[in-house]
Amino acid sequence: MSKTDYTLFIVLQVFAWIIFVGLSIEAGGLMVNFVFSIFSPDMLPRLYNKLDLTGIFNQSSAAYYGLYSFILIISLLKAVLFYEVIKLTWTLKLDHPFTQTVARQIARISYFTLCIGLLSFIGRQFAKQVERGGFNTSFLDLYWNDSQAFVLMAAVIYIIAAIFKRGVELQDEHDLTV
């Protein structure tokens, strides 16, 4: 492995940490917003991201809790996904990458990615149903507008996981024959 590859790997680790911290802050901010929306809704315009769903809450608490549940779960899953990526970068040894642990972590990343994509799709469909009831949910599109990209990315990551799994099997066979 060249020194450039190793340096690039370290830079990607740093980016993964930065993205993880950003996603964790977003998820934490959304949780705080959710708690304030229940106990002190008048504070919402001054909180994180100004995600104010009190109009929806006043008309239908079921729609409010449904929309907010999708937003929170998707945000938490994105943070967990990047935590898994960080764990992978710590366990992955570039000079000896094909291990059972790495193959399992890559497969787990593909499952989290698929869950985010599917929940984003379901959340978007739920928001469309709520919008048909007379609510404005267009400002929530940023939370689930990339569902197809996540599903496609999950498929690609799953293929990589399958290749790693086969690589581990081949390496084990090679180690047994030598």
C-alpha positions in Angstrom: 0.0 0.0 0.0 1.3 3.4 -0.9 1.8 6.3 1.4 -0.8 8.3 -0.6 -3.5 5.6 0.0 -2.8 5.5 3.7 -3.0 9.3 3.9 -6.2 9.3 1.9 -7.6 6.7 4.3 -6.8 8.9 7.3 -8.4 11.9 5.6 -11.6 9.8 5.0 -11.6 8.8 8.7 -11.5 12.4 9.7 -14.4 13.2 7.3 -16.4 10.3 8.8 -15.9 11.7 12.3 -16.9 15.2 11.2 -20.1 13.8 9.5 -20.8 11.6 12.5 -20.6 14.6 14.9 -22.8 16.7 12.6 -25.4 14.0 12.3 -25.3 13.5 16.1 -25.8 17.2 16.7 -28.8 17.2 14.3 -30.4 14.1 16.0 -29.8 15.7 19.4 -31.3 19.0 18.3 -34.3 17.3 16.9 -34.8 15.3 20.2 -34.6 18.6 22.2 -37.2 20.1 19.8 -39.5 17.2 20.3 -39.3 17.4 24.1 -39.9 21.2 24.0 -42.8 20.7 21.6 -44.5 18.6 24.2 -43.8 20.6 27.3 -43.2 24.2 26.0 -44.4 24.6 22.4 -43.9 28.4 22.5 -40.1 27.9 22.5 -40.0 26.1 19.2 -39.4 29.0 16.9 -36.2 29.7 18.8 -34.8 26.2 18.9 -32.7 24.1 16.5 -33.6 24.3 12.8 -36.9 26.0 13.7 -38.8 22.8 13.1 -42.1 23.9 14.3 -44.9 21.4 13.8 -47.2 22.9 16.4 -49.8 23.8 13.7 -50.0 20.1 12.8 -50.0 19.1 16.5 -52.9 21.4 17.3 -55.0 19.9 14.5 -54.0 16.2 14.7 -51.6 14.8 17.4 -51.5 11.5 15.5 -50.1 13.2 12.4 -47.7 15.2 14.5 -46.3 12.1 16.3 -46.1 10.1 13.1 -44.2 12.8 11.2 -41.9 13.5 14.1 -41.2 9.8 14.7 -40.1 9.4 11.1 -37.9 12.5 11.3 -36.3 11.4 14.6 -35.7 7.7 13.6 -34.2 8.7 10.3 -31.9 11.2 11.9 -30.8 8.7 14.6 -30.2 6.0 12.0 -28.0 8.3 9.9 -25.9 9.0 13.0 -25.7 5.2 13.8 -24.7 4.6 10.2 -21.7 6.9 10.4 -20.8 5.4 13.8 -20.7 2.0 12.1 -18.5 3.6 9.3 -16.1 4.9 12.0 -16.0 1.5 13.7 -15.2 0.0 10.3 -12.3 2.4 9.6 -10.8 1.5 13.0 -11.0 -2.2 12.5 -10.0 -2.3 8.8 -6.4 -3.0 8.2 -5.5 -1.9 4.7 -2.6 -4.4 4.4 -4.9 -7.3 5.5 -8.5 -6.2 4.8 -10.3 -9.6 4.4 -11.5 -10.5 7.9 -14.8 -11.8 9.1 -15.3 -8.7 11.3 -14.9 -6.4 8.4 -17.3 -8.4 6.2 -19.9 -8.3 9.0 -19.5 -4.6 9.6 -19.9 -3.8 5.9 -23.1 -6.0 5.8 -24.4 -4.1 8.8 -23.7 -0.8 7.1 -25.7 -1.9 4.1 -28.7 -2.9 6.4 -28.6 0.5 8.1 -28.5 2.2 4.8 -31.4 0.2 3.5 -33.4 0.9 6.7 -32.8 4.7 6.2 -33.9 4.5 2.5 -37.1 2.5 3.3 -38.1 4.6 6.3 -37.5 7.8 4.2 -39.7 6.5 1.5 -42.5 5.5 4.0 -42.1 8.9 5.8 -42.5 10.7 2.5 -45.6 8.7 1.7 -47.0 9.4 5.2 -46.3 13.1 4.7 -48.2 13.1 1.4 -51.2 11.4 3.2 -51.0 14.1 5.9 -50.8 16.8 3.3 -54.0 15.5 1.7 -55.7 16.2 5.1 -55.0 19.9 4.6 -51.6 20.3 6.3 -48.5 21.9 4.8 -45.7 19.3 5.0 -43.5 20.5 2.1 -40.9 22.0 4.5 -40.3 18.4 5.8 -39.1 17.1 2.4 -35.4 17.6 3.3 -35.7 14.8 5.8 -36.7 12.2 3.3 -36.0 13.4 -0.2 -33.0 11.1 -0.7 -34.7 7.8 0.0 -33.9 6.3 -3.5 -30.3 7.2 -3.1 -30.1 5.4 0.2 -31.7 2.3 -1.2 -29.3 2.3 -4.2 -26.4 2.8 -1.9 -27.5 -0.1 0.3 -27.5 -2.3 -2.8 -24.0 -1.3 -3.7 -22.7 -1.7 -0.2 -24.3 -5.1 0.1 -22.5 -6.2 -3.1 -19.2 -5.0 -1.5 -20.1 -7.0 1.6 -20.7 -10.1 -0.4 -17.3 -9.6 -2.2 -15.6 -9.2 1.2 -17.3 -12.3 2.6 -16.1 -14.3 -0.4 -12.6 -12.8 0.0 -12.6 -14.0 3.6 -13.6 -17.5 2.5 -10.8 -17.6 -0.1 -8.2 -16.3 2.3 -9.2 -18.9 4.9 -8.9 -21.6 2.2 -5.5 -20.2 1.2 -4.3 -20.2 4.8 -5.3 -23.8 5.2 -3.5 -25.0 2.1 -0.2 -23.3 2.9 
